[in-house]
Amino acid sequence: MSAAAARRRKQKALKAAQEAEAAASGDGSSDPVILRLNSLLTADNATDESVAYEALQLAQSQVRRLVKTNRYAEATDLAYATSLTLLEKAGRVSVSSQLLAVLVEVLNETHTVCSGEWTGRMETLDKAYRDALERDDTMEKDERVRLGRLHVQFLRKALKWSTDLGTVRLGDLKLHELLGRQCWRMATQLSAAGDGGAGGWRRSFRLLGMEVLRRTRMKWRKKQLLSTTMSWTKNHAMACAAMPSPTSPSRNSPQPSRNASLPFLHPPPKKSPWDTSAPLPNATLS
């Protein structure tokens, strides 16, 4: 074996030992990629485009490596945390939109369940994305529209993920609302811009937003109706269970009505004001 081959073999063994140690420790504090990524995100020049793109490339490679090593929770957490930092601190919406697309893909690939925690995270990312767009005053109109459309695509993919891997049949209600409001914002933005060539996009966004919001309201009403029905059924079952059961009645004896002791089914009859069966009060004549 030559000296170069022996040196490469030794380097591979050292790298494998470092990866095994990092996996056993449970955190990426000793990983040089994670260390470099954290230094870029916490640097003073994190708002520079070159620094943001370097952080994006490191985050994408690290997320893919974590997925290959079956560390799914760490991969999704890293993609979420990096995207949020790029939006809130760096304000790089175009860079973060690429990592958000990777986040949705990883959520689907790893079969991550759509829970309440992840729904809240999606809401946080949506707010950070819109705030970063509003803070950037130097962005051109076409670029702003493009990033708005990318955000619509991200929310649609997130809604499909919640439909496939969530507890609600047609997707989470909060994600429905976020998508509908974003579509309505895009339609309003295109209408205010007065772009004649964007009429088809404007109508599509408006109709999609109205349809999503309508479905959200219908789901909320069905949920309220189901809750009310289940509450009434539970009360009715408890009232029926509290009824005393008759003790071995004879065959010819009249059977009491099962609903006789339920006050909400048989209200008491109203007494007539001319009822003479009630005793008269004692009256003294002066």
MIVO-598690 format. One record per residue (C-alpha): residue number from 1; x negated, y negated, z negated. Coordinates in nm, 3 decimals, m for minus. Layout:
REM residues N
resi / x / y / z
NUM / X / Y / Z
...
This chain:
REM residues 286
resi / x / y / z
1 / 0.000 / 0.000 / 0.000
2 / m0.138 / m0.339 / 0.096
3 / m0.181 / m0.625 / m0.150
4 / 0.096 / m0.832 / 0.012
5 / 0.349 / m0.545 / m0.012
6 / 0.255 / m0.485 / m0.375
7 / 0.298 / m0.854 / m0.451
8 / 0.645 / m0.863 / m0.286
9 / 0.749 / m0.551 / m0.476
10 / 0.639 / m0.708 / m0.803
11 / 0.832 / m1.028 / m0.726
12 / 1.149 / m0.831 / m0.646
13 / 1.121 / m0.636 / m0.970
14 / 1.075 / m0.958 / m1.167
15 / 1.376 / m1.119 / m0.998
16 / 1.592 / m0.812 / m1.066
17 / 1.488 / m0.818 / m1.431
18 / 1.578 / m1.187 / m1.460
19 / 1.922 / m1.129 / m1.304
20 / 1.988 / m0.836 / m1.536
21 / 1.889 / m1.047 / m1.836
22 / 2.118 / m1.331 / m1.728
23 / 2.409 / m1.089 / m1.677
24 / 2.351 / m0.933 / m2.018
25 / 2.339 / m1.271 / m2.192
26 / 2.679 / m1.364 / m2.047
27 / 2.586 / m1.718 / m1.945
28 / 2.384 / m1.871 / m1.666
29 / 2.160 / m2.085 / m1.887
30 / 1.845 / m1.905 / m1.768
31 / 1.945 / m1.897 / m1.402
32 / 1.738 / m2.150 / m1.203
33 / 2.027 / m2.212 / m0.960
34 / 2.262 / m2.302 / m1.245
35 / 1.998 / m2.520 / m1.404
36 / 1.940 / m2.706 / m1.078
37 / 2.316 / m2.746 / m1.023
38 / 2.371 / m2.887 / m1.371
39 / 2.081 / m3.130 / m1.325
40 / 2.233 / m3.255 / m0.998
41 / 2.581 / m3.299 / m1.147
42 / 2.451 / m3.487 / m1.452
43 / 2.200 / m3.704 / m1.267
44 / 2.242 / m4.080 / m1.238
45 / 2.243 / m4.060 / m0.858
46 / 2.517 / m3.795 / m0.845
47 / 2.725 / m4.029 / m0.631
48 / 2.477 / m4.007 / m0.344
49 / 2.597 / m3.803 / m0.047
50 / 2.275 / m3.598 / m0.023
51 / 2.291 / m3.502 / m0.392
52 / 2.658 / m3.408 / m0.367
53 / 2.598 / m3.188 / m0.062
54 / 2.306 / m3.013 / m0.232
55 / 2.529 / m2.944 / m0.533
56 / 2.795 / m2.812 / m0.297
57 / 2.555 / m2.568 / m0.131
58 / 2.423 / m2.443 / m0.465
59 / 2.774 / m2.399 / m0.603
60 / 2.894 / m2.208 / m0.296
61 / 2.598 / m1.970 / m0.301
62 / 2.629 / m1.915 / m0.676
63 / 3.004 / m1.848 / m0.654
64 / 2.951 / m1.590 / m0.379
65 / 2.675 / m1.422 / m0.577
66 / 2.896 / m1.401 / m0.886
67 / 3.176 / m1.246 / m0.679
68 / 2.942 / m0.982 / m0.540
69 / 2.831 / m0.891 / m0.893
70 / 3.196 / m0.856 / m1.006
71 / 3.181 / m1.157 / m1.238
72 / 3.509 / m1.297 / m1.116
73 / 3.601 / m1.519 / m1.411
74 / 3.261 / m1.692 / m1.403
75 / 3.291 / m1.748 / m1.028
76 / 3.633 / m1.914 / m1.049
77 / 3.535 / m2.121 / m1.354
78 / 3.219 / m2.244 / m1.180
79 / 3.410 / m2.345 / m0.865
80 / 3.672 / m2.528 / m1.070
81 / 3.424 / m2.710 / m1.296
82 / 3.201 / m2.817 / m1.007
83 / 3.495 / m2.942 / m0.800
84 / 3.631 / m3.142 / m1.091
85 / 3.290 / m3.297 / m1.162
86 / 3.239 / m3.392 / m0.797
87 / 3.579 / m3.565 / m0.799
88 / 3.570 / m3.740 / m1.135
89 / 3.203 / m3.839 / m1.164
90 / 3.066 / m3.842 / m0.809
91 / 3.388 / m3.941 / m0.633
92 / 3.297 / m3.729 / m0.329
93 / 3.636 / m3.616 / m0.198
94 / 3.508 / m3.475 / 0.132
95 / 3.248 / m3.259 / m0.046
96 / 3.491 / m3.141 / m0.310
97 / 3.755 / m3.047 / m0.052
98 / 3.518 / m2.781 / 0.087
99 / 3.462 / m2.631 / m0.258
100 / 3.838 / m2.637 / m0.328
101 / 3.892 / m2.424 / m0.018
102 / 3.633 / m2.178 / m0.152
103 / 3.812 / m2.177 / m0.488
104 / 4.144 / m2.068 / m0.335
105 / 3.971 / m1.799 / m0.129
106 / 3.798 / m1.661 / m0.438
107 / 4.123 / m1.662 / m0.636
108 / 4.282 / m1.447 / m0.365
109 / 3.981 / m1.220 / m0.316
110 / 3.939 / m1.148 / m0.687
111 / 4.316 / m1.102 / m0.742
112 / 4.319 / m1.360 / m1.020
113 / 4.667 / m1.384 / m1.172
114 / 4.843 / m1.720 / m1.146
115 / 4.884 / m1.810 / m1.514
116 / 4.988 / m2.125 / m1.694
117 / 4.624 / m2.216 / m1.748
118 / 4.548 / m2.207 / m1.376
119 / 4.863 / m2.402 / m1.295
120 / 4.743 / m2.675 / m1.529
121 / 4.403 / m2.665 / m1.363
122 / 4.561 / m2.713 / m1.021
123 / 4.753 / m3.011 / m1.153
124 / 4.430 / m3.159 / m1.294
125 / 4.250 / m3.112 / m0.961
126 / 4.540 / m3.274 / m0.774
127 / 4.531 / m3.581 / m1.000
128 / 4.151 / m3.609 / m0.976
129 / 4.166 / m3.576 / m0.596
130 / 4.423 / m3.856 / m0.560
131 / 4.241 / m4.082 / m0.806
132 / 3.913 / m4.037 / m0.621
133 / 4.082 / m4.130 / m0.293
134 / 4.233 / m4.444 / m0.445
135 / 3.901 / m4.554 / m0.599
136 / 3.718 / m4.543 / m0.266
137 / 3.790 / m4.877 / m0.099
138 / 3.534 / m4.838 / 0.179
139 / 3.691 / m4.529 / 0.336
140 / 3.837 / m4.566 / 0.682
141 / 4.202 / m4.499 / 0.755
142 / 4.143 / m4.194 / 0.974
143 / 3.916 / m4.035 / 0.715
144 / 4.173 / m4.098 / 0.442
145 / 4.445 / m3.932 / 0.650
146 / 4.217 / m3.636 / 0.726
147 / 4.141 / m3.581 / 0.359
148 / 4.510 / m3.608 / 0.277
149 / 4.590 / m3.334 / 0.528
150 / 4.314 / m3.117 / 0.382
151 / 4.472 / m3.160 / 0.040
152 / 4.807 / m3.050 / 0.182
153 / 4.642 / m2.737 / 0.318
154 / 4.479 / m2.670 / m0.020
155 / 4.811 / m2.700 / m0.203
156 / 4.986 / m2.475 / 0.049
157 / 4.721 / m2.207 / 0.003
158 / 4.746 / m2.243 / m0.374
159 / 5.124 / m2.205 / m0.353
160 / 5.087 / m1.890 / m0.143
161 / 4.839 / m1.755 / m0.400
162 / 5.092 / m1.815 / m0.678
163 / 5.356 / m1.636 / m0.469
164 / 5.137 / m1.330 / m0.415
165 / 4.973 / m1.309 / m0.759
166 / 5.214 / m1.495 / m0.984
167 / 5.519 / m1.411 / m1.192
168 / 5.762 / m1.623 / m0.983
169 / 5.891 / m1.471 / m0.664
170 / 5.860 / m1.773 / m0.435
171 / 5.572 / m1.948 / m0.609
172 / 5.516 / m2.159 / m0.917
173 / 5.755 / m2.452 / m0.962
174 / 5.477 / m2.696 / m1.051
175 / 5.283 / m2.613 / m0.735
176 / 5.603 / m2.658 / m0.532
177 / 5.640 / m3.004 / m0.682
178 / 5.275 / m3.099 / m0.619
179 / 5.299 / m2.991 / m0.255
180 / 5.628 / m3.172 / m0.197
181 / 5.502 / m3.498 / m0.346
182 / 5.178 / m3.482 / m0.146
183 / 5.373 / m3.427 / 0.178
184 / 5.596 / m3.722 / 0.093
185 / 5.289 / m3.941 / 0.025
186 / 5.141 / m3.846 / 0.360
187 / 5.465 / m3.931 / 0.540
188 / 5.484 / m4.267 / 0.361
189 / 5.119 / m4.340 / 0.437
190 / 5.161 / m4.265 / 0.808
191 / 5.477 / m4.477 / 0.820
192 / 5.302 / m4.773 / 0.657
193 / 5.008 / m4.739 / 0.894
194 / 5.240 / m4.775 / 1.194
195 / 5.053 / m4.519 / 1.401
196 / 5.279 / m4.433 / 1.692
197 / 5.089 / m4.117 / 1.779
198 / 5.139 / m3.976 / 1.432
199 / 5.518 / m3.964 / 1.455
200 / 5.525 / m3.585 / 1.472
201 / 5.299 / m3.552 / 1.169
202 / 5.507 / m3.809 / 0.981
203 / 5.834 / m3.627 / 1.044
204 / 5.676 / m3.291 / 0.961
205 / 5.537 / m3.415 / 0.628
206 / 5.866 / m3.583 / 0.534
207 / 6.078 / m3.280 / 0.618
208 / 5.839 / m3.042 / 0.443
209 / 5.831 / m3.261 / 0.133
210 / 6.212 / m3.287 / 0.119
211 / 6.250 / m2.911 / 0.163
212 / 5.995 / m2.826 / m0.106
213 / 6.148 / m3.069 / m0.356
214 / 6.498 / m2.936 / m0.278
215 / 6.386 / m2.579 / m0.343
216 / 6.220 / m2.690 / m0.666
217 / 6.546 / m2.843 / m0.791
218 / 6.743 / m2.531 / m0.690
219 / 6.498 / m2.306 / m0.877
220 / 6.524 / m2.527 / m1.185
221 / 6.905 / m2.512 / m1.178
222 / 6.902 / m2.133 / m1.137
223 / 6.661 / m2.107 / m1.427
224 / 6.887 / m2.320 / m1.650
225 / 7.195 / m2.119 / m1.549
226 / 7.017 / m1.791 / m1.618
227 / 6.905 / m1.916 / m1.959
228 / 7.260 / m2.024 / m2.049
229 / 7.408 / m1.693 / m1.934
230 / 7.155 / m1.489 / m2.129
231 / 7.221 / m1.696 / m2.442
232 / 7.599 / m1.645 / m2.414
233 / 7.553 / m1.270 / m2.354
234 / 7.329 / m1.242 / m2.659
235 / 7.581 / m1.422 / m2.881
236 / 7.864 / m1.206 / m2.748
237 / 7.668 / m0.887 / m2.815
238 / 7.586 / m0.999 / m3.170
239 / 7.951 / m1.079 / m3.237
240 / 8.062 / m0.740 / m3.108
241 / 7.797 / m0.563 / m3.316
242 / 7.915 / m0.743 / m3.631
243 / 8.271 / m0.608 / m3.597
244 / 8.364 / m0.337 / m3.853
245 / 8.428 / m0.006 / m3.685
246 / 8.760 / 0.170 / m3.775
247 / 8.733 / 0.482 / m3.992
248 / 8.866 / 0.786 / m3.806
249 / 9.214 / 0.663 / m3.705
250 / 9.483 / 0.912 / m3.627
251 / 9.591 / 0.982 / m3.272
252 / 9.935 / 0.817 / m3.310
253 / 9.817 / 0.512 / m3.506
254 / 9.794 / 0.188 / m3.307
255 / 9.443 / 0.101 / m3.196
256 / 9.324 / m0.247 / m3.296
257 / 9.204 / m0.476 / m3.023
258 / 8.826 / m0.496 / m2.998
259 / 8.839 / m0.868 / m2.933
260 / 9.073 / m0.938 / m3.223
261 / 8.795 / m1.067 / m3.452
262 / 8.624 / m1.283 / m3.192
263 / 8.732 / m1.641 / m3.267
264 / 8.611 / m1.783 / m2.935
265 / 8.829 / m1.534 / m2.741
266 / 9.144 / m1.564 / m2.956
267 / 9.182 / m1.915 / m3.097
268 / 9.431 / m1.957 / m3.383
269 / 9.783 / m2.059 / m3.276
270 / 9.884 / m2.417 / m3.332
271 / 10.142 / m2.474 / m3.609
272 / 10.458 / m2.661 / m3.526
273 / 10.522 / m2.980 / m3.726
274 / 10.879 / m2.848 / m3.790
275 / 10.758 / m2.528 / m3.952
276 / 10.977 / m2.472 / m4.262
277 / 10.785 / m2.170 / m4.390
278 / 10.523 / m2.388 / m4.557
279 / 10.609 / m2.493 / m4.914
280 / 10.717 / m2.850 / m4.964
281 / 10.507 / m3.077 / m5.186
282 / 10.640 / m3.171 / m5.528
283 / 10.806 / m3.505 / m5.500
284 / 10.914 / m3.714 / m5.796
285 / 11.204 / m3.956 / m5.760
286 / 11.168 / m4.284 / m5.939
